[in-house]
Structures are given as C-alpha cells and as structure tokens.
C-alpha cells in the first residue's frame, strides 16, 4: 500500500511525499522528513507514525497547533482524504493506488517489448518547429507539396482549440481528432501521469472511426518517451505480452509515434499514434510526422498543465469545503469526556426524540444542538434558534408561535413564528428554564401535539419539527420551588445530556486555544504563531467559570492586545494571568512581584477581618467567591490557617 502527503498550499505547494514504514516528521528543522520553512511552523511540529495498518498523526507540542479537517488535534488516526494544516501549509493525506481501487486507464499498458527495423529518436529541442525561424523557412521554401504549410495550419488549429478547453476530457478529444486529421495513423492516445509521478494514471484514446476502445501500448515506449525523447518506430514487430494481446490478434501495429509532454521541467505524459497493417489509412509514418507530433506535445503542455491544475484544485477545494463543513461548529477536544459526548450526540441525532442539553453557561450547548441537527436526517432543513431568556412573556410567545395582524398594538401584519419557520427541521430552545409558567403550558401542548395557534389566531397550525432544548438552571430545584412544570421537564428530557465544564476537561484547553487563535488570527488578519509555554500554563491553570466562551474571548483579547507573533502571559486577561502565577511557572520579575503583593494584601485583610472571609472580601473590594478562588490559586489556604 502506498500512502502519500501532497502539499496543497504553502512553500512546498505541489510537492508529493511518499510515506514509508518509518513515517515522517514535519517541522522547520532540516532533519525533518518534510521540512517547512515557515515561522508559523515549530522546529518539530508534528509526526506521522505507522499504526494499525494506517498512520497516526501526533502533534509534537507545536506552538500554533496541528489541525485535521479544520479541527485542532493532539493525536488522530488519519483517514484517506484528511486535510492537515501546519502553519500556512495544507497537506492532503492519501491512500494511493493499491489501497483504494481506481478505474483502469482506457489505454492499457502491455509488458511486451517491440523490435523495429527503423527507429528515429528526437528531442523536443531538436524539433523543426522549435528551432530558429531560418531553418523552418528553408524547409518551407523547398516544400513543393505544401506539407509544411498544412502542418502549420494544423498547429494553428490545435493552438486555437486549446484556448477554449475547460476540462482534460474536452482537451483530449479535440487534440486527438486534430492529430488524426494531420497524421495518417489509425489510433491515437493521450496518456497522462499523476502530477509528475512516473506512472500513467489516466488516458484517452480515439481511432479513425471515432471509437474510444482501449488498446495496448508498450511500457517500453511509455518509459522511453517519459524520459523526454520522441520516438518513431517503423516496421514494428511486437514481442511478449504485447504481441499476444487480444486486440492485436486481428491487426498488428506496423509503425508508431510517441512524443513527450512536459511543462516547466515536469513530465505530464505523452502523445501516441500508431498505424495498423490491417487498416492502413495513408502513407507510412515518417520523420515529419514525428516532428509535428513533437510540436503538438510542446503546444499542448501549457494548456494541459493549466486545465489539470484547475481540476485538481477544484477537487481539493471541494474536499476541503466538505471537510470544513462537516466539522463546522464541531466540538473541539479529545478528552474522554468530550469524546463520550460526541458519541452520544451522534446516537441522539439518529432519532427524532427531544433532547435536553444541560451544563454551565459557555459549555457549548448551541454547538451541541447544531451537531444533533447536522448529523440527523433533517440536516438539509432549517435550524432555528430562540433564546427564551431575552424577551418578555408576550413577545416571547409571538416570537415562538407568531401572531396575526391586529393581535395586539403594533401587530400591523401577520408574523410567522420560529416554530413554523423550523418546519421540517430543528427548533432549538436555548435557556428553556427561563420560560414563564403560562408559556410553559403552551410549550407542553406544542411538544405533545406538534400543534399551536398564532397569537390572536383561531386556526391550529401543525408542524413537523425536532426540538432540542438547553438550560444552565437546576430544573429539579425549580420544580421543587414551583417555577418549572414537572410534566414539561419530563417531556423535554427524553434524551438528557450533560455537557462538561472546561474545568472537567482541562486537557482540551490547549486544543481549544489553538482553535480560537487560528480563527481569530484569520478573521483579524493578524498572524499568530501560537502560545509561549508560560501562556499555556496560565490557560491550563485557570478555572474558566465562563467555560469555552470565556476562553474564546480571552484568546481574542490576547491576539488583539498582543504585539509579537506569540501570545505571552502579559497578553492574557488579568484573571487568567493570576491563575498562572504559581510556583514553577516563570512569569518574569514584574508578575512575581505582583503575585507576592497580592498574597500580602489578602493575608492582611483576612487578619484584619478576624478570619471572616466575607468581611475580608469587602475590605478588598472583591466578591467573596472571587476571593476564595484567589486564595486557592495563590496557594494561601495553609498560610491563612497558620495566621489564624
């Protein structure tokens, strides 16, 4: 099995790297198997290592992170077609022929050799049509038959036809038709390599009757021509497999031509023409036919390279778009908790049951709701979200179910509600725990019947929607306090899922930080290479009461306020910086002094308050909960106990 990395963008764009049993490392240092001269790439950025019959991608502690299909990863078992982003370089991971079935070329390659009584070899540089005009003029003046003029007209027609080619198939058909009109062969073929590889990956054939049936071509001819030499072989005798090929039983090749196609020093393939003994179409193939075929190879090269490159880029852009679309809004992380949530979300998506997403504010409940929608059969239909905590009861009912004209003051026209707009898709009720009790009753009826009436309306409206709800409230407590209906709770929580806080999955913080840094850097147009070790330590030490949302804001603030190509501790918000001010983390003299000053102030306030933390917080002008968090982060608990 051959596996490769193709560089789609960056300093090495267009290069192809085979992956052997030893794997490959990627980074700036020269001893990496794939060296990338890019300041956004770490010295040893990542490595691809053989594992379980495939390849495992490992990030090697890079500053900017390693991304697969738009998601930051630490380790990932790669699949065919995965897109790996390293700095500004995009790599395509591919299982090459042998591991992935591919269609056979329409021109078959035969292993047999050939013997020719006459053989002429010609380099493209020696072709009549590439030499100075004096030679061509002299030949044209001595050409009583007008053949040079006809050949020149053929070249002009082909050059004109190539200008309108928009696909390889269209270019091949036009080219082969013109070749057979200018050269008395019976069959012609365009054989193409796969982006410079020495093997034929695609081919197009045409015979004089317009047929496109496959026929064998000697590998010896292909090999010699790909090396850069045009070939004319007359009175051909075939040997081995080529002579016994089924398509040659009724007719044999009496002569053949082959000319290379190369662009900017890279082989693109070759042109092939042969004449058959059983179907002679004209005079024997001669050196002037070889001259014109060689010229055609040169004329074709630029247009063919352009068309192939555009098709290749279109394919990879489509693949990239699909990969990013499939991962857009995905839950970033590789911790056991988040992997389990991802698994449960995929299972929940397959049904139409109502899902209740629970967790602290900022844990990604709307992201999870979108995953449920995107992974469900309703993915092509609307995803409609409504925040139940932002509107008054009357406005919220109108927003959810719509209203009729004149239903209330200001209702100058009929309005379609969110529930109706989501018909066929998913309705996401964010902060559902904030619904007023009267509206809870109407929502319960809607969930039971999938039917509602607009405000001021009398006609029931039925819709087919899947409901996903989310809340950060303790609904069981709200039920006990009489502020939330128990029957609505059970109707909503058919599939309850709890999203973990960022404190519960600290190992995901570096991945999330890299993810948000890449998004913010791209959006603001300010390149950032990553985080210093001290900044990462601060990020991982902080408790993140605002969870993922707070982390995203902290990273954006650091990129906006920072000046270097790395995010440093001083670029982070003060609350995050305090979390990193721990023994063993060198934050510099300024931050160490600040750290000690805060410890002295807190100790003095607690002593003055006689150990009363609420009063100490008041003396410091802090919230008691924040003071307790500071005491823990500054490792002051034991010191204060000793002071007491």
LINQUI-V226313 format. One record per pair of residues at least 6 apart in sequence whose C-alpha atoms are under 6 Angstrom apart, sorted by sequence separation. I is the first residue (numbers start at 1). J is the second residue. If there is no record, write none. Layout:
BEGIN
i:I j:J
i:I j:J
END
This chain:
BEGIN
i:7 j:13
i:26 j:32
i:49 j:55
i:66 j:72
i:67 j:73
i:84 j:90
i:165 j:171
i:193 j:199
i:206 j:212
i:262 j:268
i:373 j:379
i:405 j:411
i:446 j:452
i:478 j:484
i:521 j:527
i:609 j:615
i:617 j:623
i:7 j:14
i:25 j:32
i:28 j:35
i:48 j:55
i:49 j:56
i:66 j:73
i:84 j:91
i:193 j:200
i:194 j:201
i:205 j:212
i:261 j:268
i:405 j:412
i:453 j:460
i:479 j:486
i:609 j:616
i:617 j:624
i:7 j:15
i:25 j:33
i:26 j:34
i:27 j:35
i:28 j:36
i:48 j:56
i:83 j:91
i:140 j:148
i:192 j:200
i:193 j:201
i:261 j:269
i:405 j:413
i:452 j:460
i:453 j:461
i:24 j:33
i:26 j:35
i:27 j:36
i:28 j:37
i:48 j:57
i:83 j:92
i:261 j:270
i:405 j:414
i:452 j:461
i:562 j:571
i:6 j:16
i:47 j:57
i:192 j:202
i:260 j:270
i:404 j:414
i:451 j:461
i:606 j:616
i:614 j:624
i:5 j:16
i:47 j:58
i:82 j:93
i:192 j:203
i:259 j:270
i:403 j:414
i:451 j:462
i:605 j:616
i:5 j:17
i:46 j:58
i:81 j:93
i:191 j:203
i:259 j:271
i:403 j:415
i:450 j:462
i:4 j:17
i:46 j:59
i:81 j:94
i:190 j:203
i:258 j:271
i:402 j:415
i:450 j:463
i:558 j:571
i:4 j:18
i:29 j:43
i:46 j:60
i:69 j:83
i:80 j:94
i:190 j:204
i:258 j:272
i:402 j:416
i:558 j:572
i:3 j:18
i:4 j:19
i:27 j:42
i:28 j:43
i:45 j:60
i:59 j:74
i:68 j:83
i:80 j:95
i:189 j:204
i:257 j:272
i:402 j:417
i:3 j:19
i:27 j:43
i:58 j:74
i:68 j:84
i:189 j:205
i:257 j:273
i:401 j:417
i:27 j:44
i:45 j:62
i:58 j:75
i:67 j:84
i:188 j:205
i:256 j:273
i:400 j:417
i:27 j:45
i:57 j:75
i:67 j:85
i:188 j:206
i:236 j:254
i:256 j:274
i:399 j:417
i:400 j:418
i:401 j:419
i:26 j:45
i:57 j:76
i:187 j:206
i:235 j:254
i:236 j:255
i:255 j:274
i:400 j:419
i:26 j:46
i:42 j:62
i:56 j:76
i:66 j:86
i:187 j:207
i:235 j:255
i:255 j:275
i:26 j:47
i:56 j:77
i:186 j:207
i:234 j:255
i:254 j:275
i:25 j:47
i:55 j:77
i:186 j:208
i:233 j:255
i:253 j:275
i:254 j:276
i:24 j:47
i:55 j:78
i:233 j:256
i:253 j:276
i:254 j:277
i:349 j:372
i:24 j:48
i:232 j:256
i:252 j:276
i:23 j:48
i:232 j:257
i:252 j:277
i:23 j:49
i:231 j:257
i:349 j:375
i:350 j:376
i:23 j:50
i:231 j:258
i:251 j:278
i:345 j:372
i:349 j:376
i:230 j:258
i:230 j:259
i:228 j:260
i:535 j:568
i:226 j:260
i:535 j:569
i:542 j:576
i:225 j:260
i:259 j:294
i:531 j:566
i:261 j:297
i:516 j:552
i:529 j:565
i:530 j:566
i:531 j:567
i:532 j:568
i:528 j:565
i:529 j:566
i:542 j:579
i:263 j:301
i:329 j:367
i:384 j:422
i:433 j:471
i:528 j:566
i:541 j:579
i:262 j:301
i:426 j:465
i:428 j:467
i:430 j:469
i:431 j:470
i:432 j:471
i:538 j:577
i:541 j:580
i:261 j:301
i:382 j:422
i:423 j:463
i:424 j:464
i:425 j:465
i:426 j:466
i:427 j:467
i:428 j:468
i:429 j:469
i:430 j:470
i:431 j:471
i:503 j:543
i:423 j:464
i:424 j:465
i:426 j:467
i:428 j:469
i:538 j:579
i:383 j:425
i:385 j:427
i:388 j:430
i:389 j:431
i:423 j:465
i:538 j:580
i:381 j:424
i:382 j:425
i:383 j:426
i:384 j:427
i:385 j:428
i:386 j:429
i:387 j:430
i:388 j:431
i:381 j:425
i:388 j:432
i:444 j:488
i:389 j:434
i:502 j:547
i:41 j:87
i:40 j:87
i:378 j:425
i:388 j:435
i:407 j:456
i:403 j:454
i:402 j:454
i:403 j:455
i:404 j:456
i:401 j:454
i:404 j:457
i:579 j:633
i:196 j:266
i:196 j:267
i:193 j:268
i:192 j:268
i:193 j:269
i:192 j:269
i:10 j:88
i:191 j:269
i:10 j:89
i:191 j:270
i:9 j:89
i:9 j:90
i:190 j:271
i:8 j:90
i:189 j:271
i:7 j:90
i:8 j:91
i:189 j:272
i:7 j:91
i:188 j:272
i:6 j:91
i:188 j:273
i:6 j:92
i:187 j:273
i:5 j:92
i:187 j:274
i:5 j:93
i:185 j:273
i:185 j:274
i:186 j:275
i:4 j:94
i:185 j:275
i:3 j:94
i:3 j:95
i:3 j:96
i:2 j:96
i:107 j:203
i:1 j:98
i:105 j:202
i:106 j:203
i:184 j:281
i:1 j:99
i:105 j:203
i:184 j:282
i:110 j:216
i:123 j:229
i:107 j:214
i:108 j:215
i:109 j:216
i:110 j:217
i:122 j:229
i:123 j:230
i:106 j:214
i:107 j:215
i:108 j:216
i:109 j:217
i:110 j:218
i:111 j:219
i:122 j:230
i:109 j:218
i:110 j:219
i:121 j:230
i:109 j:219
i:121 j:231
i:120 j:231
i:361 j:472
i:120 j:232
i:358 j:470
i:360 j:472
i:119 j:232
i:354 j:467
i:355 j:468
i:356 j:469
i:357 j:470
i:358 j:471
i:359 j:472
i:119 j:233
i:352 j:466
i:354 j:468
i:356 j:470
i:358 j:472
i:118 j:233
i:118 j:234
i:116 j:233
i:116 j:234
i:117 j:235
i:116 j:235
i:116 j:236
i:115 j:236
i:115 j:237
i:114 j:237
i:114 j:238
i:114 j:239
i:113 j:239
i:112 j:239
i:112 j:240
i:112 j:241
i:111 j:241
i:112 j:242
i:110 j:242
i:356 j:492
i:356 j:493
i:354 j:492
i:355 j:493
i:363 j:501
i:359 j:498
i:167 j:307
i:354 j:494
i:355 j:495
i:356 j:496
i:357 j:497
i:358 j:498
i:359 j:499
i:355 j:496
i:357 j:498
i:127 j:291
i:333 j:508
i:362 j:546
i:363 j:547
i:362 j:547
i:363 j:548
i:362 j:548
i:362 j:549
i:69 j:323
i:70 j:324
i:69 j:324
i:72 j:511
i:72 j:515
i:65 j:514
i:64 j:529
i:64 j:530
i:63 j:530
i:63 j:531
i:40 j:529
END
